Amino acid sequence: MTENGNQTRSNAIAAAIILLASGVCLYFMPQIVLGIGKTSPVLGAAAGAAIILSFFLVFWLRSRFKK
């Protein structure tokens, strides 16, 4: 394989791992938010927002690192 082909494959594998980890986190998000929300509704909402934003943050950080 060429250098570009290896890099494309590496990027695809990294994206698949990130999407899989995010999918698992998003699957359990309702239980996490409800559990934290029993203590404080504000903390529950903040936890939900942090989980959603972390999905985008990971891809943003990866793009910044690759440049």
PQR file with spaces between the fields and no chain letter, atoms N, CA, C, O and H, PARSE charges and radii, in Angstrom:
ATOM       1  N    MET     1       0.834   -1.195    0.000 -0.4000 1.5000
ATOM       2  CA   MET     1       0.000    0.000    0.000 -0.0000 2.0000
ATOM       3  C    MET     1       0.869    1.246    0.000  0.5500 1.7000
ATOM       4  O    MET     1       2.013    1.240    0.455 -0.5500 1.4000
ATOM       5  N    THR     2       0.309    2.268   -0.505 -0.4000 1.5000
ATOM       6  CA   THR     2       1.032    3.535   -0.529 -0.0000 2.0000
ATOM       7  C    THR     2       0.887    4.229    0.817  0.5500 1.7000
ATOM       8  O    THR     2       0.084    3.829    1.659 -0.5500 1.4000
ATOM       9  H    THR     2      -0.620    2.273   -0.875  0.4000 1.0000
ATOM      10  N    GLU     3       1.665    5.257    0.998 -0.4000 1.5000
ATOM      11  CA   GLU     3       1.610    6.034    2.242 -0.0000 2.0000
ATOM      12  C    GLU     3       0.230    6.637    2.448  0.5500 1.7000
ATOM      13  O    GLU     3      -0.288    6.633    3.565 -0.5500 1.4000
ATOM      14  H    GLU     3       2.318    5.583    0.314  0.4000 1.0000
ATOM      15  N    ASN     4      -0.375    7.159    1.376 -0.4000 1.5000
ATOM      16  CA   ASN     4      -1.694    7.763    1.465 -0.0000 2.0000
ATOM      17  C    ASN     4      -2.747    6.710    1.805  0.5500 1.7000
ATOM      18  O    ASN     4      -3.685    6.991    2.552 -0.5500 1.4000
ATOM      19  H    ASN     4       0.046    7.163    0.468  0.4000 1.0000
ATOM      20  N    GLY     5      -2.599    5.501    1.262 -0.4000 1.5000
ATOM      21  CA   GLY     5      -3.534    4.421    1.551 -0.0000 2.0000
ATOM      22  C    GLY     5      -3.469    3.997    3.002  0.5500 1.7000
ATOM      23  O    GLY     5      -4.504    3.730    3.614 -0.5500 1.4000
ATOM      24  H    GLY     5      -1.838    5.272    0.655  0.4000 1.0000
ATOM      25  N    ASN     6      -2.265    3.929    3.571 -0.4000 1.5000
ATOM      26  CA   ASN     6      -2.114    3.579    4.984 -0.0000 2.0000
ATOM      27  C    ASN     6      -2.720    4.646    5.881  0.5500 1.7000
ATOM      28  O    ASN     6      -3.350    4.332    6.891 -0.5500 1.4000
ATOM      29  H    ASN     6      -1.424    4.146    3.075  0.4000 1.0000
ATOM      30  N    GLN     7      -2.527    5.910    5.511 -0.4000 1.5000
ATOM      31  CA   GLN     7      -3.069    7.000    6.318 -0.0000 2.0000
ATOM      32  C    GLN     7      -4.591    7.008    6.257  0.5500 1.7000
ATOM      33  O    GLN     7      -5.249    7.251    7.269 -0.5500 1.4000
ATOM      34  H    GLN     7      -2.015    6.165    4.691  0.4000 1.0000
ATOM      35  N    THR     8      -5.152    6.749    5.098 -0.4000 1.5000
ATOM      36  CA   THR     8      -6.607    6.701    4.952 -0.0000 2.0000
ATOM      37  C    THR     8      -7.182    5.571    5.788  0.5500 1.7000
ATOM      38  O    THR     8      -8.205    5.741    6.451 -0.5500 1.4000
ATOM      39  H    THR     8      -4.618    6.551    4.275  0.4000 1.0000
ATOM      40  N    ARG     9      -6.529    4.421    5.758 -0.4000 1.5000
ATOM      41  CA   ARG     9      -6.997    3.279    6.555 -0.0000 2.0000
ATOM      42  C    ARG     9      -6.896    3.578    8.048  0.5500 1.7000
ATOM      43  O    ARG     9      -7.798    3.247    8.818 -0.5500 1.4000
ATOM      44  H    ARG     9      -5.698    4.282    5.219  0.4000 1.0000
ATOM      45  N    SER    10      -5.801    4.203    8.446 -0.4000 1.5000
ATOM      46  CA   SER    10      -5.619    4.570    9.852 -0.0000 2.0000
ATOM      47  C    SER    10      -6.695    5.550   10.307  0.5500 1.7000
ATOM      48  O    SER    10      -7.234    5.420   11.405 -0.5500 1.4000
ATOM      49  H    SER    10      -5.068    4.472    7.820  0.4000 1.0000
ATOM      50  N    ASN    11      -7.004    6.525    9.466 -0.4000 1.5000
ATOM      51  CA   ASN    11      -8.056    7.492    9.800 -0.0000 2.0000
ATOM      52  C    ASN    11      -9.415    6.808    9.915  0.5500 1.7000
ATOM      53  O    ASN    11     -10.207    7.134   10.800 -0.5500 1.4000
ATOM      54  H    ASN    11      -6.565    6.631    8.573  0.4000 1.0000
ATOM      55  N    ALA    12      -9.680    5.866    9.023 -0.4000 1.5000
ATOM      56  CA   ALA    12     -10.957    5.159    9.060 -0.0000 2.0000
ATOM      57  C    ALA    12     -11.077    4.308   10.323  0.5500 1.7000
ATOM      58  O    ALA    12     -12.144    4.254   10.933 -0.5500 1.4000
ATOM      59  H    ALA    12      -9.038    5.601    8.304  0.4000 1.0000
ATOM      60  N    ILE    13     -10.000    3.652   10.714 -0.4000 1.5000
ATOM      61  CA   ILE    13     -10.022    2.844   11.938 -0.0000 2.0000
ATOM      62  C    ILE    13     -10.214    3.723   13.160  0.5500 1.7000
ATOM      63  O    ILE    13     -10.988    3.380   14.053 -0.5500 1.4000
ATOM      64  H    ILE    13      -9.133    3.696   10.218  0.4000 1.0000
ATOM      65  N    ALA    14      -9.520    4.854   13.213 -0.4000 1.5000
ATOM      66  CA   ALA    14      -9.663    5.773   14.341 -0.0000 2.0000
ATOM      67  C    ALA    14     -11.089    6.311   14.425  0.5500 1.7000
ATOM      68  O    ALA    14     -11.655    6.394   15.515 -0.5500 1.4000
ATOM      69  H    ALA    14      -8.891    5.133   12.487  0.4000 1.0000
ATOM      70  N    ALA    15     -11.666    6.673   13.296 -0.4000 1.5000
ATOM      71  CA   ALA    15     -13.039    7.183   13.287 -0.0000 2.0000
ATOM      72  C    ALA    15     -14.018    6.106   13.736  0.5500 1.7000
ATOM      73  O    ALA    15     -14.965    6.397   14.467 -0.5500 1.4000
ATOM      74  H    ALA    15     -11.206    6.605   12.411  0.4000 1.0000
ATOM      75  N    ALA    16     -13.801    4.865   13.306 -0.4000 1.5000
ATOM      76  CA   ALA    16     -14.685    3.768   13.719 -0.0000 2.0000
ATOM      77  C    ALA    16     -14.610    3.529   15.219  0.5500 1.7000
ATOM      78  O    ALA    16     -15.632    3.290   15.862 -0.5500 1.4000
ATOM      79  H    ALA    16     -13.032    4.628   12.713  0.4000 1.0000
ATOM      80  N    ILE    17     -13.418    3.590   15.776 -0.4000 1.5000
ATOM      81  CA   ILE    17     -13.258    3.402   17.226 -0.0000 2.0000
ATOM      82  C    ILE    17     -13.943    4.530   17.984  0.5500 1.7000
ATOM      83  O    ILE    17     -14.628    4.288   18.979 -0.5500 1.4000
ATOM      84  H    ILE    17     -12.588    3.784   15.254  0.4000 1.0000
ATOM      85  N    ILE    18     -13.762    5.756   17.520 -0.4000 1.5000
ATOM      86  CA   ILE    18     -14.386    6.906   18.177 -0.0000 2.0000
ATOM      87  C    ILE    18     -15.911    6.800   18.096  0.5500 1.7000
ATOM      88  O    ILE    18     -16.600    7.046   19.085 -0.5500 1.4000
ATOM      89  H    ILE    18     -13.206    5.953   16.712  0.4000 1.0000
ATOM      90  N    LEU    19     -16.438    6.438   16.934 -0.4000 1.5000
ATOM      91  CA   LEU    19     -17.886    6.302   16.782 -0.0000 2.0000
ATOM      92  C    LEU    19     -18.440    5.178   17.648  0.5500 1.7000
ATOM      93  O    LEU    19     -19.516    5.318   18.230 -0.5500 1.4000
ATOM      94  H    LEU    19     -15.878    6.238   16.130  0.4000 1.0000
ATOM      95  N    LEU    20     -17.721    4.072   17.740 -0.4000 1.5000
ATOM      96  CA   LEU    20     -18.169    2.956   18.579 -0.0000 2.0000
ATOM      97  C    LEU    20     -18.192    3.355   20.054  0.5500 1.7000
ATOM      98  O    LEU    20     -19.166    3.084   20.756 -0.5500 1.4000
ATOM      99  H    LEU    20     -16.847    3.959   17.268  0.4000 1.0000
ATOM     100  N    ALA    21     -17.125    3.997   20.522 -0.4000 1.5000
ATOM     101  CA   ALA    21     -17.071    4.446   21.915 -0.0000 2.0000
ATOM     102  C    ALA    21     -18.163    5.481   22.197  0.5500 1.7000
ATOM     103  O    ALA    21     -18.792    5.452   23.255 -0.5500 1.4000
ATOM     104  H    ALA    21     -16.334    4.218   19.951  0.4000 1.0000
ATOM     105  N    SER    22     -18.383    6.384   21.257 -0.4000 1.5000
ATOM     106  CA   SER    22     -19.436    7.388   21.433 -0.0000 2.0000
ATOM     107  C    SER    22     -20.813    6.738   21.439  0.5500 1.7000
ATOM     108  O    SER    22     -21.687    7.137   22.209 -0.5500 1.4000
ATOM     109  H    SER    22     -17.872    6.407   20.397  0.4000 1.0000
ATOM     110  N    GLY    23     -21.006    5.750   20.591 -0.4000 1.5000
ATOM     111  CA   GLY    23     -22.284    5.036   20.555 -0.0000 2.0000
ATOM     112  C    GLY    23     -22.596    4.343   21.864  0.5500 1.7000
ATOM     113  O    GLY    23     -23.731    4.376   22.339 -0.5500 1.4000
ATOM     114  H    GLY    23     -20.296    5.426   19.966  0.4000 1.0000
ATOM     115  N    VAL    24     -21.589    3.716   22.446 -0.4000 1.5000
ATOM     116  CA   VAL    24     -21.781    3.062   23.745 -0.0000 2.0000
ATOM     117  C    VAL    24     -22.112    4.100   24.808  0.5500 1.7000
ATOM     118  O    VAL    24     -23.008    3.896   25.626 -0.5500 1.4000
ATOM     119  H    VAL    24     -20.667    3.689   22.060  0.4000 1.0000
ATOM     120  N    CYS    25     -21.392    5.206   24.795 -0.4000 1.5000
ATOM     121  CA   CYS    25     -21.643    6.276   25.774 -0.0000 2.0000
ATOM     122  C    CYS    25     -23.042    6.856   25.595  0.5500 1.7000
ATOM     123  O    CYS    25     -23.744    7.093   26.578 -0.5500 1.4000
ATOM     124  H    CYS    25     -20.663    5.372   24.131  0.4000 1.0000
ATOM     125  N    LEU    26     -23.451    7.084   24.359 -0.4000 1.5000
ATOM     126  CA   LEU    26     -24.783    7.634   24.108 -0.0000 2.0000
ATOM     127  C    LEU    26     -25.881    6.634   24.444  0.5500 1.7000
ATOM     128  O    LEU    26     -26.989    7.028   24.808 -0.5500 1.4000
ATOM     129  H    LEU    26     -22.881    6.891   23.560  0.4000 1.0000
ATOM     130  N    TYR    27     -25.581    5.341   24.324 -0.4000 1.5000
ATOM     131  CA   TYR    27     -26.559    4.313   24.678 -0.0000 2.0000
ATOM     132  C    TYR    27     -26.874    4.353   26.172  0.5500 1.7000
ATOM     133  O    TYR    27     -28.027    4.197   26.574 -0.5500 1.4000
ATOM     134  H    TYR    27     -24.680    5.022   24.028  0.4000 1.0000
ATOM     135  N    PHE    28     -25.838    4.565   26.994 -0.4000 1.5000
ATOM     136  CA   PHE    28     -26.022    4.600   28.437 -0.0000 2.0000
ATOM     137  C    PHE    28     -26.310    5.996   28.980  0.5500 1.7000
ATOM     138  O    PHE    28     -26.511    6.160   30.184 -0.5500 1.4000
ATOM     139  H    PHE    28     -24.901    4.692   26.668  0.4000 1.0000
ATOM     140  N    MET    29     -26.332    7.001   28.111 -0.4000 1.5000
ATOM     141  CA   MET    29     -26.532    8.377   28.551 -0.0000 2.0000
ATOM     142  C    MET    29     -27.818    8.586   29.345  0.5500 1.7000
ATOM     143  O    MET    29     -27.771    9.268   30.369 -0.5500 1.4000
ATOM     144  H    MET    29     -26.169    6.869   27.133  0.4000 1.0000
ATOM     145  N    PRO    30     -28.967    8.040   28.935 -0.5600 1.5000
ATOM     146  CA   PRO    30     -30.184    8.289   29.729  0.2800 2.0000
ATOM     147  C    PRO    30     -30.061    7.815   31.180  0.5500 1.7000
ATOM     148  O    PRO    30     -30.502    8.505   32.098 -0.5500 1.4000
ATOM     149  N    GLN    31     -29.466    6.645   31.384 -0.4000 1.5000
ATOM     150  CA   GLN    31     -29.297    6.149   32.751 -0.0000 2.0000
ATOM     151  C    GLN    31     -28.339    7.025   33.546  0.5500 1.7000
ATOM     152  O    GLN    31     -28.551    7.273   34.733 -0.5500 1.4000
ATOM     153  H    GLN    31     -29.108    6.084   30.638  0.4000 1.0000
ATOM     154  N    ILE    32     -27.286    7.491   32.888 -0.4000 1.5000
ATOM     155  CA   ILE    32     -26.319    8.356   33.558 -0.0000 2.0000
ATOM     156  C    ILE    32     -26.974    9.669   33.963  0.5500 1.7000
ATOM     157  O    ILE    32     -26.832   10.115   35.102 -0.5500 1.4000
ATOM     158  H    ILE    32     -27.113    7.290   31.924  0.4000 1.0000
ATOM     159  N    VAL    33     -27.691   10.286   33.032 -0.4000 1.5000
ATOM     160  CA   VAL    33     -28.319   11.581   33.294 -0.0000 2.0000
ATOM     161  C    VAL    33     -29.401   11.439   34.372  0.5500 1.7000
ATOM     162  O    VAL    33     -29.491   12.278   35.269 -0.5500 1.4000
ATOM     163  H    VAL    33     -27.806    9.924   32.107  0.4000 1.0000
ATOM     164  N    LEU    34     -30.207   10.401   34.292 -0.4000 1.5000
ATOM     165  CA   LEU    34     -31.250   10.211   35.307 -0.0000 2.0000
ATOM     166  C    LEU    34     -30.650    9.938   36.675  0.5500 1.7000
ATOM     167  O    LEU    34     -31.160   10.420   37.687 -0.5500 1.4000
ATOM     168  H    LEU    34     -30.133    9.719   33.564  0.4000 1.0000
ATOM     169  N    GLY    35     -29.568    9.167   36.713 -0.4000 1.5000
ATOM     170  CA   GLY    35     -28.910    8.897   37.993 -0.0000 2.0000
ATOM     171  C    GLY    35     -28.345   10.158   38.621  0.5500 1.7000
ATOM     172  O    GLY    35     -28.510   10.388   39.819 -0.5500 1.4000
ATOM     173  H    GLY    35     -29.153    8.776   35.892  0.4000 1.0000
ATOM     174  N    ILE    36     -27.681   10.972   37.817 -0.4000 1.5000
ATOM     175  CA   ILE    36     -27.131   12.231   38.326 -0.0000 2.0000
ATOM     176  C    ILE    36     -28.265   13.209   38.616  0.5500 1.7000
ATOM     177  O    ILE    36     -28.182   14.000   39.555 -0.5500 1.4000
ATOM     178  H    ILE    36     -27.547   10.784   36.844  0.4000 1.0000
ATOM     179  N    GLY    37     -29.326   13.154   37.806 -0.4000 1.5000
ATOM     180  CA   GLY    37     -30.458   14.063   37.982 -0.0000 2.0000
ATOM     181  C    GLY    37     -31.216   13.847   39.270  0.5500 1.7000
ATOM     182  O    GLY    37     -31.903   14.755   39.739 -0.5500 1.4000
ATOM     183  H    GLY    37     -29.393   12.511   37.043  0.4000 1.0000
ATOM     184  N    LYS    38     -31.110   12.651   39.864 -0.4000 1.5000
ATOM     185  CA   LYS    38     -31.743   12.418   41.166 -0.0000 2.0000
ATOM     186  C    LYS    38     -31.100   13.282   42.238  0.5500 1.7000
ATOM     187  O    LYS    38     -31.764   13.719   43.178 -0.5500 1.4000
ATOM     188  H    LYS    38     -30.552   11.913   39.483  0.4000 1.0000
ATOM     189  N    THR    39     -29.800   13.528   42.089 -0.4000 1.5000
ATOM     190  CA   THR    39     -29.098   14.382   43.036 -0.0000 2.0000
ATOM     191  C    THR    39     -29.386   15.851   42.748  0.5500 1.7000
ATOM     192  O    THR    39     -29.747   16.618   43.640 -0.5500 1.4000
ATOM     193  H    THR    39     -29.260   13.173   41.325  0.4000 1.0000
ATOM     194  N    SER    40     -29.216   16.226   41.473 -0.4000 1.5000
ATOM     195  CA   SER    40     -29.435   17.615   41.076 -0.0000 2.0000
ATOM     196  C    SER    40     -29.834   17.650   39.599  0.5500 1.7000
ATOM     197  O    SER    40     -29.087   17.181   38.741 -0.5500 1.4000
ATOM     198  H    SER    40     -28.922   15.603   40.748  0.4000 1.0000
ATOM     199  N    PRO    41     -31.005   18.202   39.307 -0.5600 1.5000
ATOM     200  CA   PRO    41     -31.407   18.302   37.897  0.2800 2.0000
ATOM     201  C    PRO    41     -30.445   19.126   37.049  0.5500 1.7000
ATOM     202  O    PRO    41     -30.259   18.845   35.865 -0.5500 1.4000
ATOM     203  N    VAL    42     -29.845   20.126   37.643 -0.4000 1.5000
ATOM     204  CA   VAL    42     -28.897   20.966   36.904 -0.0000 2.0000
ATOM     205  C    VAL    42     -27.653   20.149   36.541  0.5500 1.7000
ATOM     206  O    VAL    42     -27.148   20.252   35.423 -0.5500 1.4000
ATOM     207  H    VAL    42     -29.997   20.355   38.605  0.4000 1.0000
ATOM     208  N    LEU    43     -27.159   19.342   37.481 -0.4000 1.5000
ATOM     209  CA   LEU    43     -25.999   18.505   37.194 -0.0000 2.0000
ATOM     210  C    LEU    43     -26.343   17.439   36.155  0.5500 1.7000
ATOM     211  O    LEU    43     -25.504   17.086   35.327 -0.5500 1.4000
ATOM     212  H    LEU    43     -27.569   19.259   38.390  0.4000 1.0000
ATOM     213  N    GLY    44     -27.556   16.933   36.197 -0.4000 1.5000
ATOM     214  CA   GLY    44     -27.992   15.962   35.196 -0.0000 2.0000
ATOM     215  C    GLY    44     -27.999   16.564   33.801  0.5500 1.7000
ATOM     216  O    GLY    44     -27.533   15.943   32.846 -0.5500 1.4000
ATOM     217  H    GLY    44     -28.237   17.220   36.871  0.4000 1.0000
ATOM     218  N    ALA    45     -28.528   17.774   33.686 -0.4000 1.5000
ATOM     219  CA   ALA    45     -28.535   18.464   32.388 -0.0000 2.0000
ATOM     220  C    ALA    45     -27.113   18.774   31.933  0.5500 1.7000
ATOM     221  O    ALA    45     -26.798   18.648   30.750 -0.5500 1.4000
ATOM     222  H    ALA    45     -28.907   18.279   34.462  0.4000 1.0000
ATOM     223  N    ALA    46     -26.261   19.178   32.861 -0.4000 1.5000
ATOM     224  CA   ALA    46     -24.865   19.475   32.518 -0.0000 2.0000
ATOM     225  C    ALA    46     -24.143   18.203   32.061  0.5500 1.7000
ATOM     226  O    ALA    46     -23.342   18.248   31.128 -0.5500 1.4000
ATOM     227  H    ALA    46     -26.517   19.281   33.822  0.4000 1.0000
ATOM     228  N    ALA    47     -24.419   17.091   32.703 -0.4000 1.5000
ATOM     229  CA   ALA    47     -23.801   15.823   32.306 -0.0000 2.0000
ATOM     230  C    ALA    47     -24.259   15.420   30.906  0.5500 1.7000
ATOM     231  O    ALA    47     -23.451   14.964   30.097 -0.5500 1.4000
ATOM     232  H    ALA    47     -25.070   17.055   33.461  0.4000 1.0000
ATOM     233  N    GLY    48     -25.536   15.585   30.618 -0.4000 1.5000
ATOM     234  CA   GLY    48     -26.047   15.276   29.287 -0.0000 2.0000
ATOM     235  C    GLY    48     -25.408   16.150   28.225  0.5500 1.7000
ATOM     236  O    GLY    48     -25.029   15.667   27.158 -0.5500 1.4000
ATOM     237  H    GLY    48     -26.192   15.956   31.275  0.4000 1.0000
ATOM     238  N    ALA    49     -25.291   17.425   28.516 -0.4000 1.5000
ATOM     239  CA   ALA    49     -24.661   18.344   27.562 -0.0000 2.0000
ATOM     240  C    ALA    49     -23.189   18.002   27.363  0.5500 1.7000
ATOM     241  O    ALA    49     -22.678   18.072   26.245 -0.5500 1.4000
ATOM     242  H    ALA    49     -25.599   17.817   29.383  0.4000 1.0000
ATOM     243  N    ALA    50     -22.509   17.634   28.445 -0.4000 1.5000
ATOM     244  CA   ALA    50     -21.092   17.286   28.350 -0.0000 2.0000
ATOM     245  C    ALA    50     -20.893   16.019   27.513  0.5500 1.7000
ATOM     246  O    ALA    50     -19.938   15.928   26.742 -0.5500 1.4000
ATOM     247  H    ALA    50     -22.924   17.578   29.353  0.4000 1.0000
ATOM     248  N    ILE    51     -21.781   15.055   27.661 -0.4000 1.5000
ATOM     249  CA   ILE    51     -21.668   13.816   26.878 -0.0000 2.0000
ATOM     250  C    ILE    51     -21.865   14.108   25.396  0.5500 1.7000
ATOM     251  O    ILE    51     -21.114   13.607   24.559 -0.5500 1.4000
ATOM     252  H    ILE    51     -22.557   15.129   28.287  0.4000 1.0000
ATOM     253  N    ILE    52     -22.864   14.911   25.068 -0.4000 1.5000
ATOM     254  CA   ILE    52     -23.120   15.245   23.666 -0.0000 2.0000
ATOM     255  C    ILE    52     -21.964   16.073   23.090  0.5500 1.7000
ATOM     256  O    ILE    52     -21.507   15.805   21.979 -0.5500 1.4000
ATOM     257  H    ILE    52     -23.474   15.319   25.748  0.4000 1.0000
ATOM     258  N    LEU    53     -21.498   17.057   23.824 -0.4000 1.5000
ATOM     259  CA   LEU    53     -20.417   17.905   23.334 -0.0000 2.0000
ATOM     260  C    LEU    53     -19.096   17.150   23.214  0.5500 1.7000
ATOM     261  O    LEU    53     -18.272   17.479   22.360 -0.5500 1.4000
ATOM     262  H    LEU    53     -21.869   17.275   24.727  0.4000 1.0000
ATOM     263  N    SER    54     -18.886   16.145   24.058 -0.4000 1.5000
ATOM     264  CA   SER    54     -17.635   15.390   23.986 -0.0000 2.0000
ATOM     265  C    SER    54     -17.503   14.659   22.658  0.5500 1.7000
ATOM     266  O    SER    54     -16.390   14.478   22.162 -0.5500 1.4000
ATOM     267  H    SER    54     -19.555   15.878   24.752  0.4000 1.0000
ATOM     268  N    PHE    55     -18.626   14.236   22.071 -0.4000 1.5000
ATOM     269  CA   PHE    55     -18.599   13.592   20.762 -0.0000 2.0000
ATOM     270  C    PHE    55     -17.968   14.516   19.720  0.5500 1.7000
ATOM     271  O    PHE    55     -17.108   14.092   18.948 -0.5500 1.4000
ATOM     272  H    PHE    55     -19.530   14.383   22.474  0.4000 1.0000
ATOM     273  N    PHE    56     -18.389   15.754   19.702 -0.4000 1.5000
ATOM     274  CA   PHE    56     -17.856   16.724   18.747 -0.0000 2.0000
ATOM     275  C    PHE    56     -16.451   17.176   19.136  0.5500 1.7000
ATOM     276  O    PHE    56     -15.619   17.435   18.266 -0.5500 1.4000
ATOM     277  H    PHE    56     -19.087   16.099   20.329  0.4000 1.0000
ATOM     278  N    LEU    57     -16.188   17.272   20.419 -0.4000 1.5000
ATOM     279  CA   LEU    57     -14.879   17.692   20.902 -0.0000 2.0000
ATOM     280  C    LEU    57     -13.787   16.720   20.472  0.5500 1.7000
ATOM     281  O    LEU    57     -12.693   17.143   20.099 -0.5500 1.4000
ATOM     282  H    LEU    57     -16.864   17.062   21.125  0.4000 1.0000
ATOM     283  N    VAL    58     -14.073   15.429   20.521 -0.4000 1.5000
ATOM     284  CA   VAL    58     -13.077   14.429   20.134 -0.0000 2.0000
ATOM     285  C    VAL    58     -12.695   14.600   18.667  0.5500 1.7000
ATOM     286  O    VAL    58     -11.511   14.578   18.333 -0.5500 1.4000
ATOM     287  H    VAL    58     -14.962   15.085   20.824  0.4000 1.0000
ATOM     288  N    PHE    59     -13.681   14.769   17.788 -0.4000 1.5000
ATOM     289  CA   PHE    59     -13.371   14.954   16.372 -0.0000 2.0000
ATOM     290  C    PHE    59     -12.671   16.283   16.117  0.5500 1.7000
ATOM     291  O    PHE    59     -11.796   16.355   15.254 -0.5500 1.4000
ATOM     292  H    PHE    59     -14.643   14.787   18.060  0.4000 1.0000
ATOM     293  N    TRP    60     -13.031   17.328   16.841 -0.4000 1.5000
ATOM     294  CA   TRP    60     -12.377   18.621   16.675 -0.0000 2.0000
ATOM     295  C    TRP    60     -10.914   18.524   17.113  0.5500 1.7000
ATOM     296  O    TRP    60     -10.022   19.014   16.420 -0.5500 1.4000
ATOM     297  H    TRP    60     -13.741   17.269   17.542  0.4000 1.0000
ATOM     298  N    LEU    61     -10.672   17.892   18.261 -0.4000 1.5000
ATOM     299  CA   LEU    61      -9.301   17.745   18.738 -0.0000 2.0000
ATOM     300  C    LEU    61      -8.472   16.887   17.785  0.5500 1.7000
ATOM     301  O    LEU    61      -7.298   17.168   17.545 -0.5500 1.4000
ATOM     302  H    LEU    61     -11.397   17.494   18.824  0.4000 1.0000
ATOM     303  N    ARG    62      -9.091   15.845   17.246 -0.4000 1.5000
ATOM     304  CA   ARG    62      -8.364   14.990   16.302 -0.0000 2.0000
ATOM     305  C    ARG    62      -7.981   15.772   15.043  0.5500 1.7000
ATOM     306  O    ARG    62      -6.875   15.616   14.525 -0.5500 1.4000
ATOM     307  H    ARG    62     -10.045   15.617   17.441  0.4000 1.0000
ATOM     308  N    SER    63      -8.885   16.604   14.558 -0.4000 1.5000
ATOM     309  CA   SER    63      -8.566   17.387   13.362 -0.0000 2.0000
ATOM     310  C    SER    63      -7.467   18.407   13.652  0.5500 1.7000
ATOM     311  O    SER    63      -6.599   18.645   12.812 -0.5500 1.4000
ATOM     312  H    SER    63      -9.783   16.731   14.979  0.4000 1.0000
ATOM     313  N    ARG    64      -7.506   19.002   14.830 -0.4000 1.5000
ATOM     314  CA   ARG    64      -6.464   19.971   15.197 -0.0000 2.0000
ATOM     315  C    ARG    64      -5.108   19.282   15.332  0.5500 1.7000
ATOM     316  O    ARG    64      -4.079   19.840   14.950 -0.5500 1.4000
ATOM     317  H    ARG    64      -8.211   18.808   15.512  0.4000 1.0000
ATOM     318  N    PHE    65      -5.116   18.059   15.879 -0.4000 1.5000
ATOM     319  CA   PHE    65      -3.872   17.322   16.079 -0.0000 2.0000
ATOM     320  C    PHE    65      -3.272   16.878   14.749  0.5500 1.7000
ATOM     321  O    PHE    65      -2.051   16.864   14.595 -0.5500 1.4000
ATOM     322  H    PHE    65      -5.952   17.606   16.189  0.4000 1.0000
ATOM     323  N    LYS    66      -4.124   16.515   13.783 -0.4000 1.5000
ATOM     324  CA   LYS    66      -3.640   16.023   12.496 -0.0000 2.0000
ATOM     325  C    LYS    66      -3.042   17.129   11.638  0.5500 1.7000
ATOM     326  O    LYS    66      -2.248   16.835   10.745 -0.5500 1.4000
ATOM     327  H    LYS    66      -5.116   16.527   13.908  0.4000 1.0000
ATOM     328  N    LYS    67      -3.393   18.393   11.875 -0.4000 1.5000
ATOM     329  CA   LYS    67      -2.857   19.509   11.078 -0.0000 2.0000
ATOM     330  C    LYS    67      -1.495   19.799   11.519  0.5500 1.7000
ATOM     331  O    LYS    67      -0.852   20.702   10.985 -0.5500 1.4000
ATOM     332  H    LYS    67      -4.038   18.632   12.600  0.4000 1.0000
